[in-house]
Amino acid sequence: GEGFHTEFRIIRPRDRCIAWLEEHAHFITDPATGHRRMIGLVTDITVRKEAELKLKLSEERAQFLIRLDDALRMLIDPDQMAGAAARALAEYLNCSRSLYVEVDSDEDHCAVTGEYSPGLPSIMGRYRISQYGSDYIAAVRANRPYVEHDTTRQSLPRVEREQFAALRIGSFISAPL
């Protein structure tokens, strides 16, 4: 008979975590009275959804690594390799700019040696890491990733906001290799 199937997310009240639920339901008719009622089953499928997401991300990452290998395989010039790697990463992340940056041994200076930023002005060159905030400096020196969602947020010092604006950077991810 008639019925439906759906999957949806909820926030569990007890722990405020997101859970995935699957609902199956169908109508049954009482042959004696003709009254219809619905019978259904709701199942927590969070573990399955998490496994599906991990598999999808793993497959996407593997495809990216193959594309990156293809882009770099025939190159021998380090600057060409840095540019090709930046382009592959920008295409994978669907972002407007990707950079390959080498940090000097003093951990305060760096050089943008590879860039992919179609339609944006180049920011190839040398920079002082210490001009971009204590949280960023700490992440670079600890060889940790750093994510800045909004370089215009008021909690950033004005000078940092201005430097990011001059480079036309609205958000960024910095990840060590």
Protein Blocks (a to p, Z undefined) as FASTA:
>chain_A
ZZdddddddddfklopacdddddddddddfknopacdddddddfklmmmmmmmmmmmmmm
mmmmmmmmmmmmmpcbfklmmmmmmmmmmmmnopabdcdddddfklpaccdfbdcdehia
cfedcddfklnojklmmmmmnopacddfblkbfkbcfklmmmmmmnopabdcdddZZ
